[in-house]
Amino acid sequence: MARWNPNGLPGSRARRNIRIDYVSFNWGYMGIIKISEHMHERLRSTSTALSRSINAQAEHWLRVGMLAELNPALSYGDICRMLIEAEARGGEAGPAESVEHGIEQVA
């Protein structure tokens, strides 16, 4: 198995940088993360199929994954519903945001 080399030299697994934009308290922040070439290809194909940019698809998967870890009792459909409701309110969905799902709200 090839070892990962951050310089991307021959014999190493290639990595891609993905710029993730997110907003917190009305201030824009940007961060760069490194992902595998395989994940980048999955992002590219999925983002094309769903008419999203690669960054938007990566952010969607990050948000869904984060909410799934913070709310293990919720299904994927429940998490998507939380994101849609939060967007309608003009905010971000957070941990245990919805009491409708039988989870106590976190302050």
N, C-alpha and C positions, 0 to 999 in steps of 0.2 A: 504494500500500500504506500502511495506517495505521501511524503511529509509535506505539511503546509509550510510555505515560506512566505513571509509578509511582503517580500520584494517581487513575488510572482515570477521567479526565475524558472527556467526549464526544470522539470522533474517535481515541481511543486503543484499543489492544487491551486487553480486560479481563484481569485477573490474579486468581487465587484464592490464598489462603493455605491451605496444608495443614500441619497439625501432625503431625510425625513423632516418635513416642516410640521410644526405643531404650535398651537397657540395656548398660552397660559396667562391668565390675568390681563388680557388684551395686549400682551407683548408677544411679538413673533420670535420664535426660537428655531434654530436649525441645527441639526446634528447629522453626522455622517457615520454610518455603520457599515461594517464589512460583512458580506454574505458570500456563500459559496456560489460558484458558477452554476451549479445545478439548481439552487434556489432562485437565482436570477432568471434562469430560463423558465422556471415554473411561474415566476412573477410576470415575465414578459408574455407568455402564452395566456395566462389567466386574465391579465389586464386587457389584452387585446379582445378576448372573448367577451369580457364584461364592459367594454368601452370605457375603461379607466386608464389613467396614466400609470406607469410602473410605480411611481411614488404613492399615488392614491391607493393602489392595490396593496402595497406594502403596509401603508398606514392602516388600512382596513383590517388586514390580518393581525397587525400588532394590537389594535384596539379590541378585536374579538378575542384574541388569545389572552390579553390582559384581563378582560372581564370574565372570561371562562375560568382563569385561575383564581380570581377574587370571589367568584360566585359559582362554585362547583356544582351546585344543585340546579342551575339554570341550563336549559337546552340551548342549542344554537339559535333556534327560532326566538326564544325568549330574549337572548342577547341582542339579536337583530332588532327586535321590537323595542328594547331599551334604547338602542342607538337612534332609531327613528324618532322615538318620543323625545329624547334629549335634543335632537336636532330641531324638532318642531318647537321646542321651548327656547332654542337658541343657546343651549349649553352643552356640556360634555357629560356623557354617562360615566358614572363612577361606581365604586364597589357597592353592591347591594342597594342599588338606587331605587328599586321598585318594591314596595311592600305588597303589591298585588301577587307577587310570586311566593309569598310566605317567608320572606327573608327580612330580618330586622334591618332597618336603615342604619347606616354608619354615619356618624357626624363628621 
